[in-house]
């Protein structure tokens, strides 16, 4: 049996709650950021196309830039209207903010309305090629997920 020092005999033993509180705060911050990113992707309401083929994204942790393309050709990136000429610059600016290891996994996700003509999509794809981005995805609904219109 180990004797307790005289100075600590009157203190009761207890758990140190500091690490648990730290973990709880980190979880709260994680979920706040996650919900913000999810809401950011859905901020512009669009009637996305329906695709019979395709897959749900398996890697949701990759850094990504979401480009919203409205049916009239307006481009919205991070709540800001962008001209067709500025698309490549905005993609490049997003790339520059990343560390070198994250640049190879960078994804551009295009959310466009069903009735958007290809002539409005083409400048976005050109901007991606100019910046060396090959990981481009289109947000679509599967026939089961499609909202009733």
C-alpha positions as CSV (number, residue, x, y, z in Angstrom):
1,X,0.0,0.0,0.0
2,X,1.3,3.4,-1.0
3,X,1.0,6.2,1.6
4,X,-0.4,9.5,0.4
5,X,1.6,12.5,1.3
6,X,0.3,14.5,4.3
7,X,-0.5,17.6,2.2
8,X,-2.9,15.6,-0.1
9,X,-4.8,13.6,2.5
10,X,-7.6,16.1,2.8
11,X,-8.2,16.4,-0.9
12,X,-10.5,14.0,-2.6
13,X,-9.5,12.1,-5.7
14,X,-11.3,13.0,-8.9
15,X,-11.1,12.9,-12.7
16,X,-9.4,15.6,-14.7
17,X,-12.2,16.8,-17.0
18,X,-10.0,19.2,-19.0
19,X,-9.1,16.7,-21.8
20,X,-12.8,15.7,-22.2
21,X,-13.9,19.3,-22.4
22,X,-11.2,20.0,-25.0
23,X,-12.5,17.0,-27.1
24,X,-16.1,18.2,-26.8
25,X,-15.1,21.7,-28.0
26,X,-13.2,20.2,-30.9
27,X,-16.2,18.1,-31.9
28,X,-18.5,21.2,-31.8
29,X,-16.1,23.1,-34.0
30,X,-15.9,20.2,-36.4
31,X,-19.6,19.9,-36.8
32,X,-20.1,23.7,-37.1
33,X,-17.6,23.8,-40.0
34,X,-19.1,20.7,-41.6
35,X,-22.6,22.1,-41.5
36,X,-21.3,25.4,-42.9
37,X,-19.7,23.6,-45.9
38,X,-22.8,21.6,-46.5
39,X,-25.0,24.7,-46.5
40,X,-22.5,26.5,-48.7
41,X,-22.9,23.9,-51.4
42,X,-26.7,24.1,-51.3
43,X,-27.0,27.9,-51.0
44,X,-28.1,28.4,-54.6
45,X,-31.3,26.5,-55.3
46,X,-31.0,24.7,-58.6
47,X,-33.0,22.1,-60.4
48,X,-30.1,19.7,-60.9
49,X,-30.0,17.3,-63.8
50,X,-31.1,13.7,-63.3
51,X,-28.5,11.0,-64.2
52,X,-29.2,7.3,-64.3
53,X,-25.5,6.5,-64.0
54,X,-23.1,7.9,-61.6
55,X,-21.9,7.4,-58.1
56,X,-22.1,9.1,-54.7
57,X,-18.8,10.8,-53.9
58,X,-16.7,8.4,-51.8
59,X,-14.1,10.9,-50.7
60,X,-15.8,13.9,-49.1
61,X,-12.7,15.2,-47.4
62,X,-11.0,16.4,-50.6
63,X,-10.7,20.2,-50.9
64,X,-13.2,21.4,-53.4
65,X,-14.5,24.5,-55.1
66,X,-18.2,24.6,-55.8
67,X,-19.3,26.5,-58.9
68,X,-23.0,27.2,-59.3
69,X,-24.2,27.8,-62.9
70,X,-27.6,29.2,-63.4
71,X,-29.8,28.6,-66.4
72,X,-29.2,32.1,-67.7
73,X,-25.4,31.7,-67.7
74,X,-24.6,33.5,-64.4
75,X,-21.8,31.9,-62.5
76,X,-21.8,32.0,-58.7
77,X,-18.7,31.1,-56.7
78,X,-18.8,31.4,-52.9
79,X,-21.9,33.7,-52.9
80,X,-20.3,36.0,-55.5
81,X,-21.3,36.5,-59.1
82,X,-18.3,35.9,-61.4
83,X,-17.9,36.7,-65.0
84,X,-16.9,34.0,-67.5
85,X,-13.4,35.5,-67.8
86,X,-12.7,35.4,-64.1
87,X,-13.5,31.7,-63.6
88,X,-9.9,30.5,-64.3
89,X,-8.5,33.2,-62.0
90,X,-10.9,32.1,-59.1
91,X,-9.9,28.5,-59.6
92,X,-6.3,29.4,-59.5
93,X,-6.8,31.5,-56.4
94,X,-8.4,28.6,-54.6
95,X,-5.5,26.3,-55.6
96,X,-2.9,28.8,-54.3
97,X,-4.5,28.8,-50.9
98,X,-3.9,25.0,-50.5
99,X,-0.9,23.2,-49.4
100,X,1.1,21.3,-52.0
101,X,-0.2,17.9,-50.8
102,X,-3.8,19.0,-51.1
103,X,-3.5,20.4,-54.6
104,X,-3.4,17.0,-56.3
105,X,-6.8,16.1,-54.7
106,X,-8.5,19.4,-55.5
107,X,-11.9,19.0,-56.9
108,X,-14.1,21.4,-58.8
109,X,-17.8,20.6,-58.5
110,X,-20.2,22.1,-61.0
111,X,-23.8,22.6,-60.0
112,X,-25.8,23.7,-62.9
113,X,-29.5,23.8,-63.7
114,X,-31.0,21.1,-66.0
115,X,-31.8,23.5,-68.8
116,X,-28.3,25.2,-68.8
117,X,-26.8,25.1,-72.3
118,X,-23.4,23.7,-72.8
119,X,-22.0,27.0,-74.0
120,X,-22.2,28.2,-70.4
121,X,-20.5,25.1,-69.0
122,X,-17.6,25.2,-71.5
123,X,-15.8,28.2,-70.0
124,X,-15.7,26.5,-66.6
125,X,-14.1,23.4,-68.0
126,X,-11.6,25.5,-69.9
127,X,-10.7,27.3,-66.7
128,X,-10.1,24.0,-65.0
129,X,-7.9,22.8,-67.8
130,X,-5.9,26.1,-67.7
131,X,-5.2,25.6,-64.0
132,X,-4.4,21.9,-64.4
133,X,-7.5,20.6,-62.7
134,X,-8.7,17.2,-64.0
135,X,-10.9,16.3,-61.0
136,X,-14.2,17.9,-62.2
137,X,-17.6,16.5,-61.1
138,X,-21.1,17.5,-61.8
139,X,-23.7,17.5,-59.1
140,X,-26.8,15.5,-60.2
141,X,-29.8,13.7,-58.8
142,X,-30.2,10.0,-59.2
143,X,-33.8,9.1,-60.3
144,X,-34.6,8.1,-56.7
145,X,-33.3,11.3,-55.2
146,X,-34.9,13.7,-57.6
147,X,-37.4,16.1,-56.0
148,X,-40.9,16.1,-57.4
149,X,-41.2,18.9,-59.9
